[in-house]
């Protein structure tokens, strides 16, 4: 299949080059495109349109296995998915109609002997429609997008949220949970010293019970509020399965929140996830690598340096009882530093 694809691409490129040089030849006064040549070009354009539509549909069908699962792993992610579906649906409809008109009219109005091109300077009615229609559609999308963003980012009404700070630096993540007081102690780069790698102000009484971790565990069904800091350059905290992303900016704190709705174990049983990892493990097997299984990940979505690809942190979503048990087994920041 790949060989056929490369052959078709080569033929199309060769045809385009050939037509380009023929067009250069038409600049000579004694050369005029014949009706036969116009027919050939018209059919070639129609064929190109069909090829592009076929390639688009093939890519959409074959590429679906590498996409994220259709099921969002967070409650707020469902709103993001709705916005995405509406936006992409409009784009696909407009693209399909526009491309069809381009190739169809190129074919229909190819040069034919005795036919004269119709010309008119302007049409106020057409200009009104192609100005007003996109304006209305884009305005609705923007307003809906802002409404969705405000809903997702509204953290004020969360009841008993879990507070986590995530600290970004080249090229890894660290995190700490708010302790029993559910408040994080002050953090700043100036406080980094020894094993206090997150720069937590230990003179702040709220810091002692904070819990440092190198792996995130989240309870299903409970709102989680993340606060992000960066030690060096701009990073971007990206949790694709939860439809959450925000920049980590040196010198300031950014935040987002979401409510996990799917545990890691449940997502591993998701049909989209299983299909994706079957394909991944087939490739790994062909390269003599061990199979892997699905895990939620916190990734960096900014190209932050030479080892940017290494910035990953495992995220485990589990039932709240299991989460509480795990959290109770972790040492507090005071215990870690004093030991």
MOBEL-V149719 format. One record per residue. N is the residue number from 0. RES is the residue in three letters. SS is DSSP state (A for helix, B for strand, O for the rest). PHI is phi as a letter, one per 40 degrees, with the letter a starting at -180 (none if undefined). Layout:
BEGIN
n/res/ss/phi
N/RES/SS/PHI
N/RES/SS/PHI
END
This chain:
BEGIN
n/res/ss/phi
0/UNK/O/none
1/UNK/A/c
2/UNK/A/c
3/UNK/A/c
4/UNK/A/c
5/UNK/A/c
6/UNK/A/c
7/UNK/A/c
8/UNK/A/c
9/UNK/A/c
10/UNK/A/c
11/UNK/A/c
12/UNK/A/c
13/UNK/A/c
14/UNK/A/c
15/UNK/A/c
16/UNK/A/c
17/UNK/A/c
18/UNK/A/c
19/UNK/A/c
20/UNK/A/c
21/UNK/A/c
22/UNK/A/c
23/UNK/A/c
24/UNK/A/c
25/UNK/O/c
26/UNK/O/c
27/UNK/O/c
28/UNK/O/c
29/UNK/O/c
30/UNK/O/b
31/UNK/O/b
32/UNK/O/c
33/UNK/O/c
34/UNK/A/c
35/UNK/A/c
36/UNK/A/c
37/UNK/A/c
38/UNK/A/c
39/UNK/A/c
40/UNK/A/c
41/UNK/A/c
42/UNK/A/c
43/UNK/A/c
44/UNK/A/c
45/UNK/A/c
46/UNK/A/c
47/UNK/A/c
48/UNK/A/c
49/UNK/A/c
50/UNK/A/c
51/UNK/A/c
52/UNK/A/c
53/UNK/A/c
54/UNK/A/c
55/UNK/A/c
56/UNK/A/c
57/UNK/A/c
58/UNK/A/c
59/UNK/A/c
60/UNK/A/c
61/UNK/A/c
62/UNK/A/c
63/UNK/A/c
64/UNK/A/c
65/UNK/A/c
66/UNK/O/c
67/UNK/O/c
68/UNK/O/d
69/UNK/O/c
70/UNK/O/c
71/UNK/O/c
72/UNK/O/c
73/UNK/B/b
74/UNK/A/c
75/UNK/A/c
76/UNK/A/c
77/UNK/A/c
78/UNK/A/c
79/UNK/A/c
80/UNK/A/c
81/UNK/A/c
82/UNK/A/c
83/UNK/A/c
84/UNK/A/c
85/UNK/A/c
86/UNK/A/c
87/UNK/A/c
88/UNK/A/c
89/UNK/A/c
90/UNK/A/c
91/UNK/A/c
92/UNK/A/c
93/UNK/A/c
94/UNK/A/c
95/UNK/A/c
96/UNK/A/c
97/UNK/A/c
98/UNK/A/c
99/UNK/A/c
100/UNK/A/c
101/UNK/A/d
102/UNK/A/c
103/UNK/A/c
104/UNK/A/c
105/UNK/A/c
106/UNK/A/c
107/UNK/A/c
108/UNK/O/b
109/UNK/O/c
110/UNK/O/c
111/UNK/O/b
112/UNK/O/d
113/UNK/O/g
114/UNK/O/c
115/UNK/O/b
116/UNK/O/c
117/UNK/O/c
118/UNK/O/b
119/UNK/O/b
120/UNK/O/c
121/UNK/O/a
122/UNK/O/a
123/UNK/A/c
124/UNK/A/c
125/UNK/A/c
126/UNK/A/c
127/UNK/A/c
128/UNK/A/c
129/UNK/A/c
130/UNK/A/c
131/UNK/A/c
132/UNK/A/d
133/UNK/A/c
134/UNK/A/c
135/UNK/A/c
136/UNK/A/c
137/UNK/A/c
138/UNK/A/c
139/UNK/A/c
140/UNK/A/c
141/UNK/A/c
142/UNK/A/c
143/UNK/A/c
144/UNK/A/c
145/UNK/A/c
146/UNK/A/c
147/UNK/A/c
148/UNK/A/c
149/UNK/A/c
150/UNK/A/c
151/UNK/A/c
152/UNK/A/c
153/UNK/O/c
154/UNK/O/b
155/UNK/O/c
156/UNK/O/c
157/UNK/O/c
158/UNK/O/c
159/UNK/O/f
160/UNK/O/c
161/UNK/B/c
162/UNK/B/b
163/UNK/B/b
164/UNK/B/b
165/UNK/B/b
166/UNK/B/b
167/UNK/B/b
168/UNK/B/a
169/UNK/O/c
170/UNK/O/b
171/UNK/B/a
172/UNK/B/b
173/UNK/B/b
174/UNK/B/a
175/UNK/B/a
176/UNK/B/c
177/UNK/O/c
178/UNK/O/c
179/UNK/O/c
180/UNK/O/c
181/UNK/O/f
182/UNK/O/b
183/UNK/O/c
184/UNK/O/c
185/UNK/O/c
186/UNK/B/b
187/UNK/O/a
188/UNK/A/d
189/UNK/A/c
190/UNK/A/c
191/UNK/O/c
192/UNK/B/a
193/UNK/O/f
194/UNK/O/c
195/UNK/B/c
196/UNK/O/c
197/UNK/O/c
198/UNK/O/g
199/UNK/B/c
200/UNK/O/c
201/UNK/O/c
202/UNK/O/c
203/UNK/O/c
204/UNK/O/c
205/UNK/O/c
206/UNK/O/c
207/UNK/O/d
208/UNK/O/c
209/UNK/O/c
210/UNK/B/b
211/UNK/B/c
212/UNK/B/a
213/UNK/O/b
214/UNK/O/a
215/UNK/B/c
216/UNK/B/b
217/UNK/B/b
218/UNK/B/c
219/UNK/O/c
220/UNK/O/g
221/UNK/O/b
222/UNK/B/c
223/UNK/B/b
224/UNK/B/b
225/UNK/B/b
226/UNK/B/b
227/UNK/B/b
228/UNK/B/b
229/UNK/B/b
230/UNK/O/c
231/UNK/O/b
232/UNK/O/b
233/UNK/O/c
234/UNK/B/b
235/UNK/B/b
236/UNK/B/c
237/UNK/B/b
238/UNK/B/b
239/UNK/A/d
240/UNK/A/c
241/UNK/A/c
242/UNK/O/f
243/UNK/B/b
244/UNK/B/a
245/UNK/B/a
246/UNK/B/c
247/UNK/B/b
248/UNK/O/b
249/UNK/B/d
250/UNK/O/g
251/UNK/O/a
252/UNK/O/b
253/UNK/B/b
254/UNK/B/a
255/UNK/B/a
256/UNK/B/a
257/UNK/B/a
258/UNK/B/b
259/UNK/B/c
260/UNK/O/b
261/UNK/O/b
262/UNK/O/c
263/UNK/A/d
264/UNK/A/c
265/UNK/A/c
266/UNK/A/c
267/UNK/A/c
268/UNK/O/c
269/UNK/O/c
270/UNK/A/c
271/UNK/A/c
272/UNK/A/c
273/UNK/A/c
274/UNK/A/c
275/UNK/A/c
276/UNK/A/c
277/UNK/A/c
278/UNK/A/c
279/UNK/A/c
280/UNK/A/c
281/UNK/A/c
282/UNK/A/c
283/UNK/A/c
284/UNK/A/c
285/UNK/A/c
286/UNK/O/b
287/UNK/O/f
288/UNK/O/b
289/UNK/O/c
290/UNK/O/c
291/UNK/O/b
292/UNK/O/b
293/UNK/O/c
294/UNK/O/a
295/UNK/B/c
296/UNK/B/b
297/UNK/B/c
298/UNK/B/b
299/UNK/B/c
300/UNK/O/b
301/UNK/O/b
302/UNK/O/c
303/UNK/O/c
304/UNK/O/i
305/UNK/O/c
306/UNK/O/b
307/UNK/A/d
308/UNK/A/c
309/UNK/A/c
310/UNK/O/c
311/UNK/B/b
312/UNK/B/b
313/UNK/B/c
314/UNK/B/b
315/UNK/B/b
316/UNK/B/b
317/UNK/B/a
318/UNK/O/c
319/UNK/A/c
320/UNK/A/c
321/UNK/A/c
322/UNK/A/c
323/UNK/A/c
324/UNK/A/c
325/UNK/A/c
326/UNK/A/c
327/UNK/A/c
328/UNK/O/c
329/UNK/O/c
330/UNK/O/c
331/UNK/O/c
332/UNK/A/c
333/UNK/A/c
334/UNK/A/c
335/UNK/A/c
336/UNK/A/c
337/UNK/A/c
338/UNK/O/c
END
